[in-house]
Amino acid sequence: MASKDLLVYLNGEILPIDEAKVPVMDRGFLFGDGVYEVIPVYGGKPLRLKEHLRRLDQSLAAIRIQSPLTHTEWAAIFDRLISGAVDQQIYLQVTRGAATKRDHAFPVGIPATVFVMCTPIAPIPLNGIKAITVDDIRWDRCNIKAITLLANILLRQDAVDQGAAEAILVRDGQVLEGAASNILIVSGGKIITPPKSHTILPGITRDLVLELAHSLNIPTEERHLDVAELKNAEEIWVTSSTREILAIVELDGKPISGGVPGKVWKTLQSAYQDYKQAARFP
């Protein structure tokens, strides 16, 4: 779909994206005062919709914005924007709204700004990606899916500048997550991932991968990881809603799993694709 033909939702209206306008006094524009969510769509059906909307509610509550829509109302908007059965992604964003003056304090009595669009998902590299480790420079509430992503952007660009696709964030010697993903490793045949906390985003795909591993009787563990364990792992993966499960085959210039996706990744990748297919045809 050409961008000029893309229809989006903005504050109660469905309109062409070129006609969607937000006031310059919107707090999302001035302060990054808002949250977002990304939901994959397969066969015309949002995947793990309940879990994504629950995370949206948690992010809104954390920054003290009352949810502007019910889950049923969100789903109705998505149904209007999803086009055909191709793989797509829903992007939604809620800001505190447009105030009459620029002031750090919360304005009173203004409606939230609500924006939704649905676009195709980019092809996923199945041969693995390169990554680098970097010091985490983000704030202390990474469990909120906030639109203030400048630190993530800078860290991801560091990776791109070095010919890599992702930056793995390290704070006080502990591996946390990717700049735009969660991280899992395979060590001793066990899948290990950092525990949920305020330092990482609670990933919907991360949780699904753990569920699938349990169904396959592959042992899992949620615990802290240090850099040495990361670099000595048998396999390293990153997960996100639109990139699914990506194998890291090179970290900081050194090959992982012989420079190819590992056998445990192949098992989980197959299970994930089966799960997607079942979602297309429930």
C-alpha positions as CSV (number, residue, x, y, z in Angstrom):
1,M,0.0,0.0,0.0
2,A,1.4,3.4,-1.0
3,S,1.7,5.9,1.9
4,K,-0.7,8.3,0.2
5,D,-3.4,5.5,0.3
6,L,-2.8,4.7,4.0
7,L,-5.8,5.3,6.2
8,V,-5.2,6.0,9.9
9,Y,-7.3,6.7,13.0
10,L,-6.9,10.0,14.8
11,N,-9.1,11.2,17.6
12,G,-12.3,9.5,16.4
13,E,-11.8,9.9,12.7
14,I,-10.5,7.5,9.9
15,L,-8.7,9.6,7.4
16,P,-5.8,9.5,4.9
17,I,-2.4,9.8,6.6
18,D,-1.6,13.0,4.7
19,E,-4.6,14.6,6.3
20,A,-3.9,13.5,9.9
21,K,-2.6,16.5,11.9
22,V,-1.7,17.0,15.5
23,P,-1.5,20.4,17.2
24,V,2.0,21.7,17.9
25,M,1.0,22.1,21.6
26,D,0.4,18.3,21.9
27,R,2.4,17.1,24.8
28,G,3.6,14.1,22.8
29,F,5.3,16.6,20.4
30,L,6.6,18.9,23.1
31,F,7.6,16.5,25.9
32,G,7.3,12.9,24.5
33,D,4.5,12.6,27.1
34,G,2.8,9.4,26.0
35,V,3.0,5.7,25.4
36,Y,2.6,3.4,22.4
37,E,2.0,-0.2,21.5
38,V,2.9,-2.4,18.5
39,I,0.7,-5.4,17.7
40,P,1.4,-7.9,14.9
41,V,-1.4,-9.0,12.6
42,Y,-1.5,-12.4,10.8
43,G,-4.4,-13.5,8.6
44,G,-6.2,-10.3,9.4
45,K,-6.1,-11.1,13.2
46,P,-4.1,-9.3,15.8
47,L,-1.8,-11.7,17.6
48,R,-2.0,-11.8,21.4
49,L,-4.3,-8.8,21.4
50,K,-5.4,-9.2,25.0
51,E,-1.8,-9.3,26.2
52,H,-0.9,-6.2,24.2
53,L,-3.8,-4.2,25.4
54,R,-3.1,-5.2,29.0
55,R,0.5,-3.9,28.6
56,L,-0.9,-0.7,27.1
57,D,-3.2,-0.3,30.1
58,Q,-0.2,-0.8,32.4
59,S,1.9,1.8,30.5
60,L,-1.0,4.3,30.6
61,A,-1.5,3.8,34.3
62,A,2.2,4.2,35.0
63,I,2.2,7.7,33.5
64,R,-1.2,8.6,34.9
65,I,-3.2,8.8,31.7
66,Q,-6.7,7.3,31.9
67,S,-7.2,4.8,29.1
68,P,-9.3,6.7,26.5
69,L,-10.9,3.5,25.0
70,T,-12.1,0.1,26.2
71,H,-10.5,-3.0,24.8
72,T,-13.6,-3.6,22.7
73,E,-13.3,0.0,21.2
74,W,-9.6,-0.6,20.4
75,A,-10.4,-3.8,18.7
76,A,-13.1,-2.1,16.6
77,I,-10.7,0.5,15.4
78,F,-8.1,-2.2,14.5
79,D,-10.8,-4.1,12.5
80,R,-11.4,-0.9,10.4
81,L,-7.7,-0.4,9.6
82,I,-6.5,-3.9,8.9
83,S,-6.4,-4.5,5.2
84,G,-6.6,-8.0,3.8
85,A,-4.7,-11.0,5.1
86,V,-1.1,-10.0,4.6
87,D,1.2,-9.8,7.6
88,Q,0.8,-6.3,9.2
89,Q,1.6,-4.4,12.3
90,I,-0.7,-2.1,14.3
91,Y,1.0,1.0,15.8
92,L,-1.0,2.9,18.3
93,Q,0.0,5.9,20.4
94,V,-1.7,7.8,23.2
95,T,-0.4,11.2,24.5
96,R,-1.7,13.4,27.3
97,G,-3.2,15.7,24.7
98,A,-2.8,19.3,23.5
99,A,-2.7,21.9,26.3
100,T,-3.0,25.7,26.0
101,K,0.5,26.3,27.3
102,R,3.8,24.5,27.6
103,D,4.1,23.5,31.2
104,H,5.7,20.4,32.8
105,A,2.8,20.0,35.2
106,F,-0.1,17.8,33.9
107,P,-2.9,19.9,32.3
108,V,-6.4,19.4,33.6
109,G,-9.5,18.6,31.6
110,I,-7.9,18.0,28.1
111,P,-8.6,14.8,26.1
112,A,-5.8,12.4,25.2
113,T,-4.6,12.3,21.7
114,V,-5.2,8.8,20.1
115,F,-3.5,7.7,16.9
116,V,-3.5,4.3,15.2
117,M,-2.1,3.0,11.9
118,C,-1.7,-0.4,10.3
119,T,1.3,-1.1,7.9
120,P,3.0,-4.1,6.4
121,I,5.6,-6.0,8.4
122,A,9.1,-5.9,6.9
123,P,10.6,-9.3,5.9
124,I,12.4,-11.0,8.8
125,P,16.1,-12.1,8.4
126,L,16.1,-15.9,9.0
127,N,19.9,-16.3,8.7
128,G,20.5,-14.3,11.9
129,I,21.8,-10.9,12.6
130,K,24.9,-9.2,14.1
131,A,24.7,-7.3,17.4
132,I,27.0,-5.3,19.7
133,T,27.0,-4.8,23.5
134,V,26.7,-1.2,24.7
135,D,26.3,0.6,28.0
136,D,22.6,1.3,28.8
137,I,22.0,5.1,28.9
138,R,18.2,4.9,29.3
139,W,16.1,6.1,32.2
140,D,15.0,3.9,35.1
141,R,11.4,3.0,34.0
142,C,12.0,0.9,31.0
143,N,9.0,-1.2,31.8
144,I,6.8,1.7,30.5
145,K,6.4,1.6,26.7
146,A,7.0,5.3,26.4
147,I,7.3,7.3,23.2
148,T,10.4,9.0,24.6
149,L,12.9,6.7,22.7
150,L,15.9,9.0,22.0
151,A,18.3,6.8,24.1
152,N,17.1,3.7,22.3
153,I,17.5,5.4,19.0
154,L,21.1,6.5,19.8
155,L,22.0,3.0,21.0
156,R,20.5,1.3,18.0
157,Q,22.3,3.7,15.7
158,D,25.6,2.8,17.4
159,A,24.9,-0.8,16.2
160,V,24.0,0.3,12.7
161,D,27.1,2.4,12.4
162,Q,29.1,-0.8,13.2
163,G,27.3,-2.9,10.7
164,A,25.1,-4.6,13.2
165,A,21.3,-4.8,13.5
166,E,20.8,-4.6,17.3
167,A,22.5,-3.2,20.4
168,I,22.4,-5.3,23.6
169,L,22.2,-3.1,26.6
170,V,24.3,-3.7,29.7
171,R,23.9,-1.9,33.0
172,D,26.2,-2.4,36.0
173,G,27.5,-5.6,34.4
174,Q,24.1,-7.1,33.9
175,V,22.6,-7.8,30.4
176,L,19.1,-6.3,30.2
177,E,17.6,-6.4,26.7
178,G,18.1,-5.0,23.2
179,A,17.5,-1.4,22.1
180,A,14.2,-2.6,20.5
181,S,13.9,-6.2,21.8
182,N,14.1,-8.6,24.6
183,I,17.1,-11.0,24.9
184,L,17.3,-14.7,25.5
185,I,20.3,-17.1,25.5
186,V,20.7,-20.9,25.4
187,S,23.3,-22.2,27.9
188,G,23.6,-25.9,28.8
189,G,20.5,-26.6,26.7
190,K,18.4,-24.2,28.9
191,I,16.8,-21.0,27.6
192,I,17.7,-18.1,30.0
193,T,16.3,-14.6,30.0
194,P,16.5,-11.7,32.4
195,P,13.6,-11.4,34.8
196,K,10.9,-8.8,34.4
197,S,11.6,-5.6,36.3
198,H,11.6,-1.8,35.9
199,T,14.8,-2.1,33.8
200,I,13.2,-4.1,30.9
201,L,10.1,-3.9,28.8
202,P,7.8,-6.9,29.5
203,G,7.8,-8.4,26.1
204,I,4.8,-10.1,24.7
205,T,6.8,-12.2,22.3
206,R,9.4,-13.0,25.0
207,D,6.5,-14.5,27.1
208,L,5.2,-16.4,24.1
209,V,8.6,-18.0,23.4
210,L,8.8,-19.1,27.0
211,E,5.3,-20.6,26.8
212,L,6.3,-22.5,23.6
213,A,9.5,-23.7,25.2
214,H,7.5,-25.1,28.1
215,S,5.1,-26.9,25.7
216,L,8.2,-28.5,24.1
217,N,9.7,-29.5,27.5
218,I,12.7,-27.2,26.9
219,P,13.9,-25.9,30.3
220,T,13.7,-22.2,30.9
221,E,15.0,-19.9,33.6
222,E,14.4,-16.2,34.3
223,R,17.5,-14.8,36.1
224,H,20.2,-12.1,35.8
225,L,22.8,-12.5,33.1
226,D,26.3,-11.0,33.0
227,V,28.3,-10.1,30.0
228,A,30.6,-13.1,30.2
229,E,27.7,-15.6,30.2
230,L,26.2,-13.8,27.2
231,K,29.4,-14.0,25.2
232,N,29.9,-17.6,26.1
233,A,26.3,-18.6,25.3
234,E,25.6,-21.5,22.9
235,E,22.9,-19.4,21.2
236,I,21.6,-15.8,21.6
237,W,18.2,-14.6,20.4
238,V,16.3,-11.3,20.5
239,T,12.5,-11.1,20.3
240,S,10.0,-8.5,19.4
241,S,6.4,-8.3,18.2
242,T,7.4,-7.5,14.5
243,R,10.8,-9.3,14.3
244,E,9.6,-12.4,16.1
245,I,12.6,-14.5,17.2
246,L,15.9,-13.4,15.7
247,A,19.1,-15.4,16.1
248,I,22.2,-13.4,16.8
249,V,25.0,-15.1,14.9
250,E,27.7,-12.5,15.6
251,L,28.3,-10.5,18.8
252,D,30.9,-7.8,19.1
253,G,32.6,-9.2,16.0
254,K,32.8,-12.8,17.2
255,P,30.6,-15.7,15.8
256,I,27.9,-17.2,18.0
257,S,26.7,-20.8,17.4
258,G,29.2,-21.1,14.6
259,G,27.9,-18.1,12.8
260,V,24.5,-19.7,12.0
261,P,21.2,-20.0,13.9
262,G,21.4,-22.8,16.4
263,K,19.3,-25.9,16.8
264,V,17.2,-24.7,19.7
265,W,16.4,-21.5,17.8
266,K,15.2,-23.7,14.8
267,T,12.9,-25.7,17.2
268,L,11.4,-22.5,18.7
269,Q,11.2,-20.8,15.3
270,S,9.2,-23.8,13.9
271,A,6.9,-23.7,17.0
272,Y,6.4,-20.0,16.6
273,Q,5.4,-20.3,13.0
274,D,3.0,-23.1,13.8
275,Y,1.5,-20.8,16.5
276,K,1.1,-18.0,13.9
277,Q,-0.5,-20.3,11.4
278,A,-3.0,-21.5,14.1
279,A,-3.8,-17.8,14.8
280,R,-4.5,-17.2,11.1
281,F,-7.0,-20.2,11.0
282,P,-8.4,-20.7,14.5
